[in-house]
């Protein structure tokens, strides 16, 4: 489904990713494990089109996508739940979800997707008029995940999905992510938390350190 071939990324003269290659199959659950500063977020942002690699290829569903704009990559079937949630805190839950669906034009299907998301996250339906910034950390994490899922992605990136939330909310977030496989979604979780890795039954694990995939 997704292949990275010798991807390198730099910020100015500082290299952050060095010749990284990945191969992710359909409906797999994959963990990218590495310490803070290893380059996990940079790698995900590059796949999503927010950072341009200096070399290498990104192939999604047989098509090279490096160089495409983020909105085109989103429409191709790749969505991201970013680290730190990055919600519109002064907008309601409903408006945050609508912002997530900005690139979609199919109103009937959008309404169907909203129903599916509310079935997956009932609390969001209950709180749909509440300002996102007034919700608990666990509730905000659910909203961030729902906002990504509103696009019906084939591939979902979750960057540090359990950071700064309580243990029960973290467990529920992992259960939801794992359950998405049955809906045909491929899941990639990036985390520094080795304990999370042991809880999350991944099909493949890539260990990232100093911008490189470690062998093993």
RAKALIN-V373439 format. One record per helix or strand of 3 or more residues. SS is the DSSP state (H for helix, E for strand). FROM is the first residue (numbers start at 0). LEN is the number of residues. Records with the same first field share a line. If there is no record, write none. Layout:
SS: FROM-LEN  FROM-LEN
This chain:
E: 1-10  13-11  28-5  54-6  77-4  154-5  185-6  203-6
H: 39-8  69-7  92-8  106-14  121-5  131-3  136-13  166-17  193-6
